[in-house]
Amino acid sequence: MKSLIKSGIAISLLAIASSVAYAEYPEKGIRLVVPFAPGGSATTSARLFADELSKELTQKIYIENKGGASGAIGASFVANANPDGYTLLYSSAGMMTVNPALFGEKLSYKVSQFAPISLTSTFASVLFTDKDFPAKELNDLLSYAKANPGTLTFGSAGPGSSGHLWGELLKNRANIDIQHIPYKGTAPALVDVIGGRITFVVDAAVAGQEQLKAGNLRALAVTSSKRINTLPDTPTFAEVGLKGFEPLSWYGVFAPAGTPAEVIEKLNAAVKTVAESSKYKDGLHTLGMDAASSTSSALGERITNDSKLWTTVIKTADIVVQ
């Protein structure tokens, strides 16, 4: 009996010690790994986030770019970091929901190696066509595709990219025969849309923002549950009768699995405050994004649901990356 009491006291003291140890977290700067090359929306949005999070936690948040291998290099680095809350991952949706299905056992990290903290932002994609393309609305494009199977084309940043997956999802849900044309980035694909060499591209709103303003592109639909602020006259896919396009693209922050719950909770509360910041919201709006936060469990559920969708799309389209 005495040994049991002693054991119970030891466990209680250990729990108290653990709580005390993280009560003052963070006591130093935090490294936020962005698993992409400097520049682009990932780094820009991460800097906006880090600036506001630094104010909330009263510690410096250091951005560290570790690009390469579709985000796998940076993700693997964080997965193997000390789970103490001082090394975090700024992840895209694709890294958690698409890469596992695309690369399988070849992927150098597993989703289970991370503890979700919170969403940080969401953004819709837009179906862009050339301003002179005969279809003025999405239903016109779909009708044309059905009447002329195999003649319409869509471009993307390459096999397995978000633009490729959105195009394949449209192909599946609308039951149309369209051809995928891979590029080495969204920019050259949009150039060919404007030039009339391919029919459309589905990508982040910000990707075609300047050409849209210049009148060289037309936006036919957005992948969100409601119209977006930057394109109030452009309907959602659901509005034109196509369901299942609501999963937004997103960025979120993650810690290595095994990070203490107290740390996850403190970071989650801080992210929630950041997401309500006017400065953060305004900064993201210039990138075509919306500020967001979530509970840790809600982010985990989102990953599970989105993974099911994209795994089905990848298998149906037989998408293979080298």
C-alpha positions in Angstrom: 0.0 0.0 0.0 2.8 2.4 0.9 4.5 1.7 -2.4 1.3 2.5 -4.2 0.9 5.8 -2.3 4.5 6.7 -3.0 4.0 5.8 -6.7 0.9 8.0 -6.9 2.7 10.9 -5.2 5.6 10.6 -7.6 3.2 10.6 -10.6 1.4 13.7 -9.2 4.7 15.5 -8.6 5.8 14.7 -12.1 2.6 16.1 -13.6 2.9 19.2 -11.5 6.6 19.6 -12.5 5.6 19.2 -16.2 2.9 21.9 -15.9 5.3 24.3 -14.1 8.0 23.6 -16.7 5.7 24.9 -19.5 3.9 27.6 -17.6 6.4 30.2 -18.8 6.5 28.9 -22.4 7.8 30.4 -24.6 11.0 31.5 -22.8 13.0 32.1 -26.0 12.5 32.6 -29.8 10.6 30.1 -31.9 11.7 28.7 -35.2 8.9 28.6 -37.8 10.0 26.4 -40.7 8.5 27.3 -44.1 9.1 24.2 -46.3 9.3 26.2 -49.6 11.8 28.5 -51.2 11.8 32.1 -50.2 9.2 34.3 -52.0 5.7 33.3 -53.0 2.5 33.3 -50.9 3.8 30.7 -48.4 6.7 32.8 -47.2 4.8 36.1 -47.4 1.8 34.8 -45.5 4.1 33.1 -43.0 5.9 36.4 -42.3 2.6 38.2 -41.7 1.6 35.4 -39.3 5.0 35.3 -37.5 5.0 39.1 -37.0 1.6 39.0 -35.2 2.4 35.8 -33.3 5.6 37.4 -32.0 3.6 40.2 -30.5 1.2 37.8 -28.9 3.8 35.5 -27.4 6.3 38.3 -26.7 9.1 36.2 -28.3 10.7 36.5 -31.7 9.4 34.1 -34.3 12.2 33.2 -36.8 11.2 32.3 -40.3 13.4 29.5 -41.7 12.9 28.4 -45.3 13.7 24.8 -46.0 12.4 24.2 -49.5 12.6 21.2 -51.8 10.9 17.9 -52.5 7.3 19.3 -52.5 7.8 20.4 -48.9 9.2 17.1 -47.7 12.6 18.5 -46.7 11.2 21.1 -44.3 8.5 18.8 -43.0 11.1 16.0 -42.2 13.2 18.5 -40.4 10.4 19.5 -38.1 9.1 15.9 -37.7 12.5 15.0 -36.2 13.0 18.1 -34.1 12.8 18.2 -30.3 9.1 18.3 -29.4 9.4 21.2 -27.1 7.4 23.9 -29.0 10.4 25.8 -30.2 10.4 24.3 -33.8 7.1 24.5 -35.7 6.0 23.8 -39.3 4.1 26.2 -41.5 2.4 23.7 -43.7 0.2 23.9 -46.8 -2.8 21.7 -47.1 -1.2 19.7 -49.8 1.7 18.6 -47.6 -0.7 16.9 -45.2 -3.5 15.8 -47.5 -2.0 15.2 -51.0 1.6 14.3 -50.6 0.9 11.0 -48.7 -1.3 9.8 -51.5 1.0 11.0 -54.3 4.3 9.7 -52.9 3.2 6.8 -50.6 6.1 5.0 -48.9 8.6 7.3 -50.7 7.5 10.3 -48.7 10.1 11.1 -46.0 7.6 12.1 -43.3 4.2 10.9 -42.1 1.3 13.0 -41.0 1.3 11.1 -37.7 4.7 12.7 -36.9 2.9 16.0 -36.4 0.6 17.5 -33.8 -1.9 19.9 -35.4 -2.0 23.3 -33.7 -4.3 25.5 -35.8 -5.3 26.7 -39.2 -3.7 30.1 -40.0 -5.3 31.0 -43.3 -7.6 29.8 -46.1 -7.9 30.7 -49.7 -10.1 29.8 -52.7 -8.9 28.8 -56.2 -10.5 30.3 -59.3 -11.2 28.9 -62.7 -9.6 31.3 -65.2 -10.2 31.4 -68.9 -9.1 33.7 -71.7 -11.2 36.8 -72.0 -12.0 35.9 -75.6 -13.0 32.3 -74.9 -16.7 31.7 -76.1 -17.8 30.5 -72.7 -18.9 33.4 -70.6 -20.0 31.2 -67.7 -19.0 27.9 -66.2 -22.1 26.1 -67.5 -21.2 27.3 -71.0 -17.8 25.8 -70.7 -19.2 22.5 -69.4 -21.7 22.4 -72.2 -19.0 23.0 -74.8 -16.8 20.3 -73.2 -19.7 17.7 -73.4 -20.4 18.6 -77.0 -16.7 18.5 -77.9 -15.1 15.7 -75.8 -11.4 15.7 -75.5 -10.9 19.2 -77.1 -10.7 21.4 -74.0 -7.4 21.6 -72.1 -6.5 22.8 -68.6 -3.0 23.7 -67.4 -1.4 23.3 -64.0 2.0 23.8 -62.2 2.6 20.1 -62.9 1.4 16.6 -62.1 -0.1 16.4 -58.6 -0.2 20.1 -58.1 -3.4 21.8 -56.7 -4.3 23.0 -60.2 -4.1 19.5 -61.6 -6.2 18.1 -58.8 -8.9 20.7 -59.1 -9.1 20.1 -62.8 -9.4 16.4 -62.3 -12.1 16.9 -59.7 -14.0 19.1 -62.2 -13.5 16.4 -64.8 -14.9 13.8 -62.5 -17.8 15.8 -61.0 -19.0 17.3 -64.3 -18.4 14.1 -66.2 -16.5 15.8 -69.0 -13.5 14.7 -71.1 -10.8 17.4 -70.8 -7.0 17.1 -71.2 -4.4 18.1 -68.6 -1.3 20.0 -69.8 1.4 20.2 -67.2 3.7 23.2 -66.9 6.7 24.1 -64.7 4.6 26.6 -62.8 1.3 28.5 -62.8 2.7 31.6 -64.5 3.5 30.0 -67.8 0.2 28.1 -67.8 -1.7 31.4 -67.4 0.3 32.9 -70.2 -0.9 30.1 -72.5 -4.5 30.6 -71.3 -4.2 34.3 -72.3 -2.7 33.2 -75.6 -5.5 30.8 -76.3 -3.2 27.7 -76.4 -5.0 26.0 -73.4 -8.6 26.5 -72.2 -8.3 27.2 -68.5 -6.4 27.0 -65.3 -7.7 26.5 -61.7 -5.4 28.1 -59.2 -5.3 30.5 -56.3 -7.1 33.8 -56.9 -3.9 35.8 -56.4 -2.2 33.9 -59.2 -4.3 35.5 -61.9 -5.1 38.7 -60.0 -3.1 41.1 -62.1 -4.1 39.7 -65.5 -7.7 39.7 -64.3 -7.5 43.4 -63.5 -5.8 44.0 -66.9 -8.8 42.4 -68.6 -6.8 39.5 -70.0 -8.5 36.8 -68.0 -12.1 35.9 -67.0 -13.0 34.3 -63.7 -15.8 31.7 -64.2 -16.1 30.1 -60.7 -14.4 29.9 -57.3 -13.8 26.9 -55.1 -15.4 28.0 -51.9 -18.7 27.7 -50.1 -19.4 31.4 -50.6 -18.2 34.1 -53.0 -14.9 35.7 -52.1 -14.4 39.4 -51.4 -12.0 40.0 -54.2 -14.4 38.5 -56.8 -17.9 39.3 -55.6 -19.4 38.8 -59.1 -17.9 35.4 -59.6 -20.2 32.5 -58.5 -19.1 29.4 -56.6 -19.0 26.0 -58.2 -22.0 25.1 -56.0 -24.0 28.0 -57.3 -23.7 26.6 -60.8 -24.7 23.1 -59.7 -21.4 21.4 -58.9 -21.1 20.2 -55.4 -18.0 19.1 -53.5 -15.7 22.0 -54.4 -15.9 23.6 -50.9 -12.6 22.3 -49.5 -10.5 25.4 -49.4 -6.7 25.5 -49.7 -5.1 26.4 -46.4 -2.0 27.0 -44.4 -1.7 25.7 -40.8 0.9 25.4 -38.1 2.1 22.1 -36.6 4.4 20.9 -33.9 6.4 17.6 -33.8 4.3 14.8 -32.3 4.9 14.5 -28.6 4.9 18.2 -28.0 3.3 18.8 -24.5 -0.5 19.5 -24.6 0.1 22.7 -22.5 2.3 24.1 -25.3 -0.2 23.1 -28.1 -3.0 24.8 -26.1 -1.0 28.0 -25.5 0.0 28.2 -29.2 -3.6 27.5 -30.3 -4.9 30.4 -28.1 -2.3 32.7 -29.5 -3.1 31.8 -33.1 -6.8 32.5 -32.4 -5.9 36.0 -31.3 -3.7 36.5 -34.3 -6.5 35.5 -36.6 -8.7 38.2 -35.1 -6.0 40.9 -35.7 -7.1 43.6 -38.3 -3.5 44.0 -39.5 -3.2 40.2 -40.1 -6.5 40.1 -41.9 -5.7 43.1 -44.1 -2.3 41.7 -45.0 -3.8 38.4 -46.0 -6.5 40.0 -48.1 -3.8 41.5 -50.4 -2.7 37.9 -51.0 -6.3 36.7 -51.7 -6.4 34.9 -48.4 -8.6 35.0 -45.3 -7.3 34.8 -41.7 -8.4 31.6 -40.0 -8.0 29.6 -36.8 -9.3 26.3 -35.5 -9.0 23.9 -32.7 -6.3 21.3 -32.9 -8.9 18.5 -33.3 -10.8 20.3 -36.0 -7.6 20.7 -38.0 -7.0 17.0 -37.6 -10.5 16.2 -38.9 -10.1 18.5 -41.8 -6.9 16.7 -42.8 -8.7 13.3 -42.6 -11.6 14.5 -44.7 -9.5 16.3 -47.3 -7.2 13.4 -47.6 -10.1 11.1 -48.5 -11.2 13.4 -51.2 -7.8 13.9 -52.8 -6.8 10.3 -52.5 -9.9 9.3 -54.5 -9.1 12.0 -57.1 -5.5 10.8 -57.4 -6.5 7.2 -57.8 -9.3 7.8 -60.2 -7.1 10.0 -62.5 -4.1 7.6 -62.0 -1.8 10.5 -61.2 1.8 9.4 -60.8 4.7 11.7 -60.0 8.3 10.8 -60.6 
